[in-house]
Amino acid sequence: MIDEFNSQVRIAADRAKKRIVMIESLGRKSAEFAQYEYGFLYDNSRHLQTIGYNVEERLCDSSYYDLLASESRLASFVAISQDQLPQESWF
């Protein structure tokens, strides 16, 4: 019975180590995603972010986010905290 218990503990420890490695990997990937570049979407004259970017035409969209609850506003908050956009973009 003790041998079976020890065997199960070893299996659990091995699974825990694998899970920790996976969690650390996900943490590194999350940190990489957090380094998104926001500046190219920001219009200095309007102090707003564009809705998007057309890769084929290499142009920012002509519409802008200006609603407080929009996902771009939340992205602006993150970009400001990372010193990638000026605080004026929030107001």
C-alpha positions in Angstrom: 0.0 0.0 0.0 2.9 2.4 0.8 4.5 1.6 -2.5 1.3 2.4 -4.4 1.0 5.7 -2.4 4.6 6.6 -3.2 4.1 5.8 -6.9 1.0 8.0 -7.0 2.9 10.8 -5.3 5.7 10.6 -7.9 3.1 10.7 -10.7 1.4 13.7 -9.2 4.8 15.5 -8.7 5.7 14.8 -12.4 2.3 16.2 -13.5 2.8 19.2 -11.3 6.2 19.9 -12.8 4.9 19.7 -16.3 2.0 22.0 -15.4 4.4 24.5 -13.9 6.5 24.5 -17.1 3.4 25.0 -19.2 2.2 27.9 -16.9 5.7 29.6 -17.1 5.6 29.3 -20.9 2.1 30.9 -21.0 3.4 33.7 -18.8 6.3 34.4 -21.1 3.9 34.4 -24.1 1.5 36.7 -22.3 4.4 39.1 -21.6 5.4 39.1 -25.3 1.8 39.9 -26.3 1.7 42.8 -23.9 4.5 44.5 -25.8 2.1 45.4 -28.7 3.1 48.5 -30.6 0.3 51.1 -30.4 1.9 54.2 -31.9 1.2 53.5 -35.5 -2.6 53.6 -34.8 -2.4 57.0 -33.0 -3.3 60.2 -34.8 -1.5 63.1 -33.2 -3.8 65.7 -34.6 -6.9 64.1 -33.3 -5.4 62.6 -30.1 -7.3 59.3 -30.9 -6.5 55.8 -32.2 -7.8 54.7 -35.6 -10.1 51.8 -35.7 -7.6 49.7 -37.6 -4.9 49.3 -40.2 -5.3 48.1 -43.8 -2.2 46.0 -44.4 -2.6 45.7 -48.1 -2.8 49.5 -48.6 -0.5 50.3 -45.7 -2.9 52.9 -44.4 -4.7 53.5 -41.1 -8.5 53.5 -41.3 -10.2 56.8 -41.6 -12.5 56.2 -38.6 -11.4 56.7 -35.0 -12.4 55.4 -31.6 -13.7 58.0 -29.2 -16.1 56.1 -26.9 -15.0 55.6 -23.3 -16.1 52.0 -23.2 -14.6 50.9 -26.6 -11.9 48.2 -26.7 -9.5 50.8 -28.2 -10.0 53.1 -25.2 -8.9 50.2 -23.0 -6.0 49.6 -25.3 -5.2 53.3 -25.0 -5.1 52.9 -21.2 -2.6 50.1 -21.5 -0.5 51.9 -24.0 -0.4 55.0 -21.8 0.7 52.9 -18.8 3.5 51.5 -21.0 4.5 55.0 -22.1 3.7 54.3 -25.7 1.0 56.9 -26.1 0.6 60.4 -24.5 -1.9 60.9 -21.7 -3.8 63.2 -24.0 -5.1 60.2 -26.0 -7.3 59.3 -23.0 -9.1 62.6 -22.8 
